[in-house]
């Protein structure tokens, strides 16, 4: 029976930063990372390589594996405490801001660029906020450090090389099946092969792909959970020149809107100037996403519009609901559906011929022309159309009949565990971090959550044997 000091479930940014922090605080610690996906060098999507529909791989290489779902995103690090999750509920504001700065410096140490978008042109940004407010939109200032697809993987590879140099054991293609507990204390995990691994501490950071597993385990162990709103929407693609007045100032313009009809909250997410739309596979369900490359550019910009919808008793399965909506698109289109905005508004199904006559050529060529009104609930569809009309007042041309809509985009991080400010669950020595635990929604906060868990664990370990090379003071008071 193998024994370790700390076992980390997952190998995304939360787990990576947790492992790095522990090696700095306690060199020689016996650390094991269990990741159900493949190693970074083995993460290749066969459908993208062969320009074919999704192959429904058992573990999607785009969203699962070393580096997590962010490995093949365009790697945006928000230099802000206002976006990216709920970690601010557990940290005092000064500590939170210092922590965000800390993880940025670590990313730079491993190859992230120095440049940050959104720190200059403050007068223009203020004017844009005023214009947005007149349209009923709230523009959230959030400076962005953009890694870019390609460079993100290089940074993650250097992080992995570092951890391997510190003798951290990394097992890919090794899912954790369940957690071992006794008398209210965690004491290890069981792998899908039935191997029992003992450990004094366990940090669960399974990412969005592992959120359903995290929910099941929490239910089995009797842990209290909160039901977060589920985010369902579409990815929008349009000429980059239409969004250039916004992306030039902020790179990623983060808008929040309360719709007039239903007063639902809609937000922009993951804006990718000069980028492309891509597919993701979550447990056999194909969804849509987007990214920008560090070097290669297209003529288009894409971003998501997500409608946040909360549920009340007795419904407690928002992840299942999101998957059901996405499965409708899969059933009707064999995967992702694409539709011209003009066709949607006039009640027509898009066809290849209609799309070919438009100004936007789909960057996701595998998407099937269709009718998204048969997929999205009326409430969601209404909210997205109202948001597009509001955005058109800030960036004229957004609500063009040529704009392309891809569906469905769903973010699977809907169940949040009840945790302490150190991210410890009701089971002693069991910590959670990242998107899969419903605490964060992006790279920066996910990375910081791993640091928070690591520092809590560090306090409980025997007297520190390392040099204490952390760059900022302890996060906890």
C-alpha positions in Angstrom: 0.0 0.0 0.0 1.5 3.3 -1.1 1.8 6.2 1.4 2.3 9.9 0.7 2.2 13.1 2.7 -0.2 14.8 0.3 -2.3 13.4 -2.6 -3.7 15.9 -5.1 -6.6 14.8 -7.3 -6.2 16.5 -10.6 -3.4 18.3 -12.5 -4.9 21.6 -13.5 -3.7 25.0 -12.3 -5.2 24.6 -8.8 -3.3 21.3 -8.2 -0.1 22.5 -9.9 0.1 25.7 -7.8 -0.7 23.7 -4.7 2.1 21.2 -5.5 4.6 24.0 -6.3 3.8 25.9 -3.1 4.2 22.7 -1.0 7.6 22.0 -2.6 8.8 25.5 -1.7 7.5 25.4 1.8 8.6 21.7 2.5 11.2 20.3 0.1 11.3 16.5 0.2 7.6 16.2 0.9 6.1 13.0 -0.6 3.6 14.4 -3.1 1.4 12.4 -5.6 -0.7 14.0 -8.3 -3.5 11.8 -9.8 -4.8 12.9 -13.2 -7.4 11.0 -15.2 -6.4 12.6 -18.5 -3.2 12.2 -20.6 0.2 13.9 -20.2 0.6 17.3 -21.9 2.6 15.9 -24.8 0.0 13.3 -25.4 -3.0 15.6 -25.5 -4.0 15.6 -29.2 -7.5 15.9 -30.4 -8.1 13.4 -33.3 -11.1 15.3 -34.5 -9.2 18.5 -34.9 -6.3 16.8 -36.6 -8.6 15.0 -39.1 -11.1 17.9 -39.5 -13.8 15.5 -38.5 -16.7 15.5 -36.0 -15.9 14.8 -32.3 -14.8 11.2 -31.8 -16.3 11.1 -28.2 -13.0 10.0 -26.7 -13.2 8.5 -23.2 -11.2 11.4 -21.9 -11.3 14.6 -24.0 -7.7 15.8 -24.7 -8.9 19.4 -24.9 -10.3 19.7 -21.4 -8.7 16.8 -19.5 -5.0 16.0 -18.8 -1.9 17.7 -17.4 -2.6 21.4 -17.2 -6.4 21.0 -17.0 -9.0 22.6 -19.3 -6.8 25.8 -19.5 -4.0 24.1 -21.3 -5.6 24.5 -24.7 -7.4 27.7 -23.8 -5.8 31.0 -24.8 -4.6 31.5 -21.3 -6.0 34.7 -19.9 -4.8 35.7 -16.4 -7.1 38.4 -14.9 -5.2 40.9 -12.8 -8.3 41.6 -10.8 -10.3 40.3 -7.8 -13.6 41.1 -9.4 -13.7 38.3 -11.9 -12.9 34.6 -11.9 -14.8 33.1 -9.0 -15.8 33.2 -5.4 -12.4 33.1 -3.7 -12.9 36.6 -2.4 -15.5 35.2 0.1 -12.6 33.4 1.8 -9.9 36.0 1.8 -9.6 39.5 3.1 -9.4 42.0 0.2 -5.7 42.9 0.8 -4.7 39.3 1.0 -6.8 38.5 -2.1 -5.1 41.2 -4.2 -1.7 40.2 -3.0 -2.5 36.6 -3.8 -3.5 37.4 -7.4 -0.3 39.4 -7.8 1.6 36.4 -6.4 0.3 33.9 -8.9 1.0 36.3 -11.8 4.6 36.6 -10.8 4.9 32.8 -10.7 3.4 32.5 -14.2 6.0 35.1 -15.3 8.7 33.0 -13.7 7.7 30.1 -15.8 7.5 32.0 -19.1 4.3 34.1 -19.2 4.7 37.5 -20.9 5.3 40.7 -19.0 2.7 42.7 -21.0 -0.7 43.4 -19.3 -3.7 44.6 -21.4 -6.1 47.2 -19.8 -3.6 49.2 -17.7 -3.2 52.0 -20.2 -5.8 54.2 -21.9 -7.6 54.8 -18.7 -9.5 57.8 -20.0 -10.8 55.9 -22.9 -11.8 53.0 -20.7 -13.7 55.3 -18.4 -15.5 56.8 -21.5 -16.3 53.2 -22.5 -17.7 52.4 -19.1 -20.0 55.5 -19.4 -21.1 54.5 -22.9 -21.8 50.9 -21.6 -23.9 52.2 -18.7 -26.1 54.1 -21.1 -26.8 50.8 -22.8 -27.6 49.1 -19.5 -24.2 47.2 -19.5 -21.7 47.1 -16.7 -18.1 47.0 -17.9 -15.9 45.3 -15.3 -12.3 46.6 -15.5 -10.1 43.5 -15.5 -6.5 43.9 -16.8 -5.5 40.7 -18.6 -2.1 39.0 -19.0 -2.5 37.0 -22.2 -0.5 33.8 -22.6 -2.0 32.6 -25.8 -2.7 29.1 -27.0 0.7 27.5 -27.6 2.6 29.6 -25.0 0.2 28.4 -22.3 1.3 24.8 -23.0 5.0 25.9 -22.9 4.4 27.5 -19.4 2.6 24.4 -18.2 5.4 22.1 -19.5 8.0 24.1 -17.6 5.9 23.8 -14.4 5.7 20.1 -14.9 9.5 19.8 -15.5 10.0 21.8 -12.2 7.8 19.5 -10.2 9.4 16.4 -11.6 12.8 17.9 -10.6 11.4 18.2 -7.0 10.5 14.4 -7.1 6.7 15.0 -7.2 5.1 11.8 -8.5 2.7 12.5 -11.4 0.4 9.8 -12.6 -1.6 10.6 -15.7 -4.4 8.3 -17.0 -5.0 7.5 -13.3 -8.5 8.6 -12.2 -9.3 8.8 -8.5 -12.4 6.7 -7.9 -13.2 7.6 -4.3 -11.9 9.2 -1.1 -10.9 7.2 2.0 -12.1 8.7 5.4 -12.2 7.5 8.9 -13.8 9.1 11.9 -14.3 12.4 10.1 -10.6 12.6 8.9 -9.4 11.9 5.3 -6.7 9.2 5.0 -6.3 8.6 1.3 -7.9 7.8 -2.0 -8.8 4.7 -4.1 -7.9 4.7 -7.8 -10.2 3.4 -10.5 -7.9 0.2 -10.5 -8.8 -0.4 -6.9 -5.5 0.7 -5.5 -5.6 2.2 -2.0 -3.3 5.1 -1.5 -2.8 6.4 2.0 -2.2 10.1 2.7 -2.3 12.5 5.6 -3.8 15.2 3.4 -5.9 15.1 0.2 -6.5 18.1 -2.0 -9.3 17.6 -4.5 -8.9 19.9 -7.6 -10.6 17.8 -10.3 -11.4 20.8 -12.6 -14.6 21.3 -14.6 -14.4 17.8 -16.0 -14.3 16.4 -12.5 -17.1 18.5 -11.0 -19.7 15.8 -11.3 -17.3 13.3 -9.6 -16.7 15.9 -6.9 -20.5 16.3 -6.4 -21.0 12.5 -6.1 -18.2 12.1 -3.6 -19.4 15.0 -1.5 -22.9 13.4 -1.5 -21.6 10.0 -0.5 -19.6 11.5 2.3 -22.5 13.7 3.5 -20.7 17.0 2.8 -22.8 20.2 2.7 -23.0 21.7 -0.8 -24.4 24.9 -2.3 -26.0 24.9 -5.7 -24.3 27.6 -7.8 -26.2 29.0 -10.9 -25.5 27.1 -14.1 -24.1 29.0 -17.0 -25.6 28.1 -20.4 -25.2 30.1 -23.6 -23.7 30.5 -27.0 -20.4 31.5 -28.5 -20.5 34.5 -30.8 -18.2 35.0 -33.8 -17.9 38.2 -35.8 -15.3 40.2 -37.7 -12.5 41.2 -35.4 -12.7 44.8 -36.6 -16.1 45.2 -35.1 -14.7 44.4 -31.6 -11.4 46.1 -32.1 -12.4 49.4 -30.4 -13.0 47.3 -27.2 -10.3 44.6 -27.5 -7.7 47.3 -28.2 -8.3 48.8 -24.8 -9.1 45.8 -22.7 -8.2 42.7 -24.8 -11.1 40.9 -23.1 -14.1 43.2 -22.4 -16.1 41.8 -19.5 -19.7 43.0 -19.6 -22.6 42.1 -17.2 -26.2 42.7 -18.2 -29.6 42.3 -16.5 -32.1 41.5 -19.2 -35.3 43.7 -19.4 -37.7 40.8 -20.0 -36.8 38.3 -17.3 -34.1 40.2 -15.4 -31.7 37.3 -15.9 -27.9 38.0 -15.7 -25.9 37.6 -18.9 -22.2 38.0 -19.1 -19.5 38.0 -21.7 -16.8 35.3 -21.1 -13.6 34.2 -22.7 -13.2 36.9 -25.4 -10.7 35.9 -28.1 -9.5 38.6 -30.4 -8.4 37.3 -33.8 -9.1 33.7 -32.5 -11.0 30.6 -33.4 -13.9 28.6 -32.1 -13.2 25.0 -30.9 -15.1 22.0 -29.6 -14.8 20.4 -26.2 -16.0 17.0 -25.0 -17.3 16.5 -21.5 -18.2 12.9 -20.7 -19.4 12.3 -24.3 -21.3 15.6 -24.7 -19.8 18.0 -27.2 -19.8 21.7 -26.3 -18.2 24.8 -27.8 -15.3 27.1 -26.6 -12.8 29.4 -28.1 -9.2 30.6 -27.9 -6.6 32.9 -29.4 -3.1 31.6 -30.5 0.0 33.4 -29.3 1.2 33.8 -32.9 -1.3 32.7 -35.5 -4.3 35.1 -36.0 -7.6 34.9 -37.8 -9.9 37.7 -39.1 -12.5 37.1 -36.4 -13.1 37.6 -32.7 -15.2 35.2 -30.7 -16.7 35.3 -27.1 -19.3 33.6 -25.1 -22.6 35.0 -23.8 -23.6 33.0 -20.7 -26.9 33.2 -19.0 -26.6 32.4 -15.3 -29.7 30.7 -13.9 -30.1 29.6 -10.3 -32.5 26.8 -9.2 -34.6 26.4 -6.1 -35.9 23.4 -4.2 -36.5 20.6 -5.0 -34.1 20.7 -8.0 -30.4 20.1 -7.1 -28.8 18.9 -10.4 -27.7 22.0 -12.4 -24.9 20.1 -14.0 -27.3 17.5 -15.3 -29.6 20.3 -16.6 -26.7 21.9 -18.5 -25.7 18.6 -20.0 -29.2 18.0 -21.1 -29.4 21.3 -23.0 -26.0 20.6 -24.7 -27.1 17.1 -25.6 -30.1 18.6 -27.6 -27.5 20.3 -29.9 -25.6 17.1 -30.2 -28.8 15.2 -31.1 -29.9 17.7 -33.7 -26.5 18.6 -35.2 -24.3 15.7 -34.4 -22.2 18.0 -32.3 -22.0 21.8 -32.3 -24.6 23.8 -34.2 -23.8 27.1 -35.9 -26.4 29.6 -37.0 -26.4 33.1 -38.5 -28.0 35.7 -36.1 -30.2 36.9 -39.0 -31.6 33.4 -39.5 -32.3 33.0 -35.8 -34.1 36.3 -35.6 -36.2 35.6 -38.8 -37.1 32.1 -37.6 -35.0 30.3 -40.3 -32.7 27.3 -40.0 -29.2 28.2 -41.2 -27.8 26.1 -44.1 -24.4 25.9 -45.6 -25.5 28.0 -48.5 -26.9 30.8 -46.3 -23.7 30.8 -44.1 -21.5 30.9 -47.2 -23.3 34.2 -48.3 -22.4 35.9 -45.0 -19.5 38.0 -44.0 -18.2 35.5 -41.4 -16.7 32.2 -42.4 -17.0 29.7 -39.5 -13.6 29.0 -37.9 -15.1 25.8 -36.5 -15.6 24.0 -39.8 -17.0 20.9 -38.1 -20.0 22.8 -36.8 -23.4 21.8 -38.4 -25.6 24.6 -39.7 -28.9 24.4 -37.9 -31.5 26.1 -35.7 -30.5 27.0 -32.1 -34.0 28.0 -31.2 -34.8 24.3 -31.1 -32.0 23.8 -28.5 -32.0 26.8 -26.1 -34.9 27.4 -23.8 -36.9 30.5 -24.8 -35.8 32.3 -21.7 -32.1 31.8 -22.5 -32.6 32.7 -26.2 -34.4 35.9 -25.3 -31.7 36.9 -22.8 -28.9 36.4 -25.4 -30.7 38.4 -28.1 -31.3 41.2 -25.7 -27.7 41.2 -24.6 -26.5 41.3 -28.3 -28.7 44.4 -28.9 -27.3 46.1 -25.9 -23.7 45.3 -27.0 -24.5 46.7 -30.4 -24.9 50.1 -28.8 -21.3 49.9 -27.6 -19.8 48.1 -30.6 -22.0 48.7 -33.6 -22.0 45.6 -35.8 -22.3 43.1 -33.0 -26.0 42.6 -33.7 -25.5 42.1 -37.5 -27.4 39.4 -39.4 -24.0 38.0 -40.4 -22.8 37.3 -36.8 -22.5 33.6 -36.2 -23.8 31.8 -33.1 -22.4 28.5 -31.9 -24.1 26.3 -29.4 -24.1 25.2 -26.8 -21.5 26.5 -24.4 -22.0 25.3 -20.8 -19.7 25.8 -17.8 -19.8 22.8 -15.5 -18.9 24.1 -12.1 -22.3 24.3 -10.4 -21.9 22.6 -7.0 -19.9 24.4 -4.4 -18.8 22.7 -1.2 -19.1 24.3 2.3 -15.5 25.0 3.2 -13.5 27.1 5.7 -11.5 30.1 4.7 -8.6 27.7 4.3 -10.6 25.7 1.8 -10.9 22.7 4.1 -14.1 20.7 4.0 -16.1 19.3 6.9 -13.8 16.3 6.8 -10.5 17.2 8.4 -7.4 17.4 6.2 -9.6 17.2 3.1 -9.2 20.4 1.0 -10.7 21.4 -2.3 -9.6 24.0 -4.9 -10.3 25.2 -8.3 -13.2 25.2 -10.7 -14.3 21.6 -10.0 -15.1 22.5 -6.4 -17.3 25.4 -7.6 -15.0 28.0 -6.0 -13.2 29.5 -9.0 -13.9 30.2 -12.7 -10.6 31.0 -14.2 -6.9 30.5 -14.2 -5.8 33.2 -11.7 -8.3 32.4 -8.9 -7.9 28.6 -9.5 -4.1 28.9 -9.2 -4.5 31.0 -6.0 -6.9 28.5 -4.5 -4.2 25.9 -4.7 -1.8 28.2 -2.9 -4.4 28.8 -0.1 -4.8 25.1 0.4 -1.1 24.5 0.3 -0.4 27.1 3.0 -3.0 25.7 5.3 -1.5 22.2 4.9 2.0 23.6 5.5 1.0 25.0 8.9 0.0 21.5 10.0 3.1 19.7 8.9 6.2 19.3 11.1 8.5 22.3 11.5 9.4 23.7 8.1 12.5 22.2 6.6 12.7 24.5 3.6 13.9 28.0 3.1 10.4 29.5 2.8 10.8 30.9 -0.7 7.2 32.1 -1.1 7.0 35.6 -2.4 4.3 37.1 -0.2 3.3 36.8 3.5 0.9 34.1 4.6 -2.6 34.5 3.2 -4.4 33.6 6.4 -4.4 36.2 9.2 
